[in-house]
Amino acid sequence: MIEARELTKRYRDKTVVDRLSFTVKPGEVTGFLGPNGAGKSTTMRMIVGLDSPTKGSVTVGGRSYAEHAAPLHEIGTLLEATSVHPGRSAFNHLMALAHTHGIPRRRVCEVIELAGLTSVAGKRVGAFSLGMGQRLGIASALLGDPAVVMLDEPVNGLDPEGVLWVRNLLRELADEGRAVMLSSHLMSETALIADHLVIIGRGRLLADTTVDGFTQEAGGGGVRVATAEAMRLRSLLAGPDVTITSSAAEELLVSGRDAREIGEIAAQHGVPLYELTPQSVSLEQAFMDLTRDAVEYHSAPAETEHETERKAA
């Protein structure tokens, strides 16, 4: 488990992380999200002792990183996949890490096979592709069989097969009871992997919730219902905390009742339904809406084809 409490980091007069509190729980994949400059990297560096908090605290398994005698057994991290001596082979790199933590050779062989590196284990890392470097970074993170795994952009440079491998691997790690923290800019992939979200902007906590809860709240909630008996269903669903609107003759947007409840009421009264859809937005859109004011650099809107032609004329 990772626990951050009022975690703060200042560099002179700039506050990079501002009283940040969150928990990464065992058995879950927690997506750690935020725009560039939000303080994600600094937070992860403080978790593993590469930076010291100005105020507050962060613990792994109830202790600070420095208190762990063999930290690779407690938390496995991928922060910078390219931080490997290019002249070493993948095998020798992992063996060097293993020696510092009393990890046997057989475990090195296990993670090499797990990461799909068997055929290139003897090759120099400097000749690796970006994707193979990512696989080596993940193998390094798993070397100590840790209870906590923290990965920054683990699918960067991976092909579709590699992306699927990472997705299944993280799910398996969480199902084994490990706490998994995932930082990524790929919202669609995070939506498929994560159980929980911690979203920050300008160093502050913006959201700490489930993926479904976050997207449904961003979408305004409600359930879209399509039926040929819209007027009859409206009266059946009416209640003191229920709001029902309509944009078409056979469509209703219902707030105050979930899809299961609406379906049960319709079935009990023989009302046929053609659509029963909880309203939500994609994780990417919900993230963009939430962090709009926390983005450090805003891109100019893309020009339309007409505008481009007008300027050229």
TITORSE-624685 format. One line per field, with one value per residue (C-alpha): residue in one letter; y, x, z. Coordinates in steps of 0.1 Angstrom, whole numbers. Each point is the difference from the previous one (the first is absolute). Example, Ala and Ser with C-alpha at 12.3 -4.5 7.8 and 13.67 -1.06 7.14 Angstrom:
BEGIN
res c(a | s) $
py c(-45 | 34) $
px c(123 | 14) $
pz c(78 | -7) $
***
This chain:
BEGIN
res c(m | i | e | a | r | e | l | t | k | r | y | r | d | k | t | v | v | d | r | l | s | f | t | v | k | p | g | e | v | t | g | f | l | g | p | n | g | a | g | k | s | t | t | m | r | m | i | v | g | l | d | s | p | t | k | g | s | v | t | v | g | g | r | s | y | a | e | h | a | a | p | l | h | e | i | g | t | l | l | e | a | t | s | v | h | p | g | r | s | a | f | n | h | l | m | a | l | a | h | t | h | g | i | p | r | r | r | v | c | e | v | i | e | l | a | g | l | t | s | v | a | g | k | r | v | g | a | f | s | l | g | m | g | q | r | l | g | i | a | s | a | l | l | g | d | p | a | v | v | m | l | d | e | p | v | n | g | l | d | p | e | g | v | l | w | v | r | n | l | l | r | e | l | a | d | e | g | r | a | v | m | l | s | s | h | l | m | s | e | t | a | l | i | a | d | h | l | v | i | i | g | r | g | r | l | l | a | d | t | t | v | d | g | f | t | q | e | a | g | g | g | g | v | r | v | a | t | a | e | a | m | r | l | r | s | l | l | a | g | p | d | v | t | i | t | s | s | a | a | e | e | l | l | v | s | g | r | d | a | r | e | i | g | e | i | a | a | q | h | g | v | p | l | y | e | l | t | p | q | s | v | s | l | e | q | a | f | m | d | l | t | r | d | a | v | e | y | h | s | a | p | a | e | t | e | h | e | t | e | r | k | a | a) $
py c(0 | 35 | 28 | 37 | 24 | 38 | -7 | 33 | 9 | 35 | 12 | 35 | 19 | -26 | -26 | -31 | -23 | 17 | -19 | -31 | -29 | -33 | -38 | -27 | -31 | -37 | -19 | 31 | 17 | 37 | 23 | 30 | 27 | 37 | 24 | 8 | 19 | -13 | -14 | -37 | -7 | 19 | -19 | -34 | 10 | 9 | -34 | -18 | 25 | 17 | 33 | 10 | 16 | 36 | -9 | -30 | -37 | -29 | -37 | -33 | -29 | 22 | 12 | 26 | -13 | 7 | -23 | -31 | -21 | -15 | 24 | -21 | -26 | 27 | 22 | -6 | 32 | 10 | 37 | 3 | -30 | 14 | 3 | -31 | -2 | -5 | -24 | -25 | -29 | -3 | -31 | 18 | 30 | -21 | -20 | 31 | 11 | -35 | -1 | 32 | -16 | -36 | -11 | -34 | -5 | -21 | 31 | 19 | -27 | 0 | 37 | -1 | -27 | 19 | 32 | -19 | 8 | -35 | 3 | 33 | -5 | -1 | 30 | 35 | 22 | 29 | -19 | -5 | 16 | 23 | -28 | -25 | 25 | 3 | -37 | 0 | 28 | -20 | -31 | 21 | 12 | -36 | -14 | 1 | -14 | 32 | 6 | 34 | 8 | 36 | 5 | 32 | -3 | -38 | -4 | 27 | -14 | -33 | -16 | -11 | -35 | 17 | 24 | -30 | -18 | 30 | 3 | -37 | 1 | 29 | -16 | -32 | 19 | 17 | -32 | -16 | 27 | 24 | 38 | 13 | 37 | 9 | 34 | 4 | 25 | -27 | 6 | -28 | -25 | 13 | -4 | -37 | -7 | 22 | -6 | 33 | 34 | 27 | 31 | 30 | 34 | 27 | -23 | -3 | -28 | 5 | -34 | -32 | -24 | -31 | 1 | -5 | 25 | 26 | -4 | -2 | 31 | 19 | -11 | 15 | -33 | -13 | -29 | 3 | -22 | -6 | -15 | 2 | 6 | 30 | 18 | -31 | -7 | 36 | -4 | -33 | 14 | 33 | 7 | 28 | -3 | -10 | 24 | -10 | 20 | -9 | 11 | -23 | -17 | -34 | 11 | 8 | 12 | -12 | 13 | -14 | -37 | -22 | -23 | -31 | 16 | 14 | -33 | -18 | 25 | -3 | -38 | -1 | 21 | -16 | 32 | -10 | 18 | 6 | 17 | 2 | 19 | 16 | 34 | 6 | 14 | -15 | 1 | 22 | 26 | -1 | 5 | 29 | 17 | -4 | 11 | 28 | 27 | -19 | -4 | 18 | 5 | 4 | -8 | 23 | -14 | -18 | 21 | -12 | -6 | 32 | 21 | -15 | 8 | 35 | 8 | -14 | 21) $
px c(0 | 11 | -12 | 6 | -10 | 2 | 29 | 16 | 31 | 13 | 29 | 8 | -32 | -16 | -24 | 1 | -20 | -25 | -14 | -7 | -18 | -10 | 3 | 9 | -17 | 9 | -20 | -6 | 15 | 1 | 3 | 21 | -9 | 7 | 11 | 36 | 15 | -27 | 26 | -3 | 36 | 10 | -25 | 12 | 36 | -9 | -17 | 33 | 22 | 16 | -14 | -7 | -34 | 0 | -29 | -22 | 8 | -3 | 4 | 2 | -13 | -2 | 36 | 19 | 21 | 33 | -11 | -3 | 32 | -7 | -23 | -3 | -19 | -25 | -5 | 9 | 2 | 3 | 7 | 25 | 5 | 31 | 20 | 20 | 37 | -2 | 30 | -16 | -21 | -35 | 10 | 30 | -20 | -26 | 27 | 17 | -33 | -6 | 35 | -8 | -32 | 10 | -23 | 9 | 9 | -31 | -21 | 19 | -8 | -36 | -5 | 19 | -24 | -30 | 10 | 5 | 38 | 14 | 12 | 18 | 12 | 36 | -1 | 12 | -28 | 13 | -12 | -36 | -30 | -21 | -25 | 26 | 14 | -34 | -2 | 34 | -12 | -31 | 21 | 22 | -30 | -12 | 33 | -5 | -35 | -12 | -33 | -3 | 7 | 3 | 3 | 3 | -12 | 6 | -15 | 21 | 15 | -17 | -18 | -37 | 11 | 22 | -27 | -23 | 27 | 4 | -37 | -4 | 31 | -12 | -33 | 16 | 23 | -31 | -19 | 29 | -6 | 28 | -5 | 6 | 5 | -1 | 9 | -9 | -11 | -20 | -35 | -16 | 25 | -3 | -38 | 5 | 25 | -7 | -25 | 7 | 11 | 21 | 1 | 22 | 5 | 25 | 11 | -34 | -25 | -29 | -17 | 3 | -27 | -8 | 2 | -37 | -9 | 22 | -13 | -36 | 2 | 17 | -27 | -27 | -14 | -34 | -11 | -12 | -30 | -17 | -35 | -32 | -19 | 20 | -30 | -11 | 36 | 4 | -29 | 12 | 35 | -12 | 10 | 10 | 38 | -4 | 5 | -12 | 6 | -6 | 17 | -21 | -34 | 14 | 30 | 3 | 30 | -6 | 19 | -6 | -4 | 28 | -2 | -7 | -30 | -14 | 3 | -18 | -29 | -4 | 0 | -25 | -25 | 7 | 16 | 24 | 34 | 21 | 28 | 12 | 33 | 16 | 13 | 37 | 29 | 33 | 28 | 20 | -28 | -8 | 38 | 2 | -30 | 13 | 36 | -8 | 10 | 31 | 17 | 33 | 2 | -30 | 2 | -16 | -32 | 7 | -9 | -28 | 6 | -19 | 22 | 32 | -12 | -11 | 35 | 17 | -22) $
pz c(0 | -8 | 24 | -7 | 27 | -6 | -23 | -10 | -21 | -6 | -21 | 13 | -6 | -23 | 16 | -22 | 22 | 24 | 30 | -20 | 18 | -16 | 5 | -25 | 14 | -3 | -26 | -22 | -30 | 8 | -29 | 9 | -25 | -6 | -28 | -6 | 29 | 24 | 24 | -9 | -5 | 31 | 21 | -13 | 7 | 36 | 4 | -7 | 18 | -30 | 12 | 36 | 9 | 12 | 22 | 5 | -4 | -22 | 10 | -18 | 20 | 31 | -2 | -19 | -29 | 18 | 29 | -23 | 2 | -34 | -18 | -32 | 21 | 11 | -31 | -36 | -21 | -37 | -1 | -28 | -22 | -17 | 32 | -7 | -10 | -38 | 0 | 24 | -12 | 14 | 20 | 15 | 9 | 18 | 17 | 13 | 16 | 14 | 17 | 20 | 14 | 5 | -29 | -15 | -36 | -6 | 6 | -26 | -25 | 10 | -6 | -33 | -12 | 14 | -18 | -33 | 0 | -2 | -36 | 6 | 36 | -11 | -22 | 10 | 12 | -21 | -31 | 14 | -15 | 22 | 5 | 10 | 25 | 15 | 4 | 18 | 23 | 9 | 6 | 23 | 19 | 6 | 9 | 37 | -2 | 18 | 17 | -17 | -36 | -14 | -37 | -20 | -36 | -2 | -35 | -16 | -32 | 2 | -29 | 4 | 13 | 25 | 11 | 6 | 19 | 24 | 4 | 10 | 21 | 21 | 5 | 11 | 25 | 15 | 2 | 19 | 27 | -11 | 0 | -35 | -9 | -36 | -15 | -37 | -26 | -19 | 14 | -20 | 13 | 36 | -2 | -9 | 28 | 30 | 28 | 17 | -10 | 17 | -21 | 8 | -16 | 10 | 28 | 16 | 2 | -25 | 3 | 20 | -13 | -21 | -38 | -4 | 26 | -15 | -36 | 10 | 22 | -29 | -24 | 22 | 10 | -10 | -22 | -36 | -6 | -34 | -1 | -21 | 33 | 12 | 16 | 19 | 12 | 11 | 24 | 13 | 8 | 15 | 36 | 24 | -9 | -36 | -29 | -35 | -32 | -36 | -32 | -23 | 0 | 9 | 22 | 36 | 21 | 36 | 30 | 35 | -11 | -12 | -31 | 20 | 18 | -32 | -17 | 28 | 1 | -38 | 2 | 28 | -20 | -34 | -16 | -28 | 0 | -31 | 19 | 36 | 2 | 30 | -11 | 4 | -20 | -8 | 26 | -24 | -3 | 37 | 7 | -24 | 15 | 36 | -7 | -25 | 25 | 12 | -33 | -1 | -37 | -22 | -37 | -25 | -16 | -33 | -30 | -22 | -37 | -9 | 23 | -15 | -35 | 10 | 14 | -31 | -24) $
***
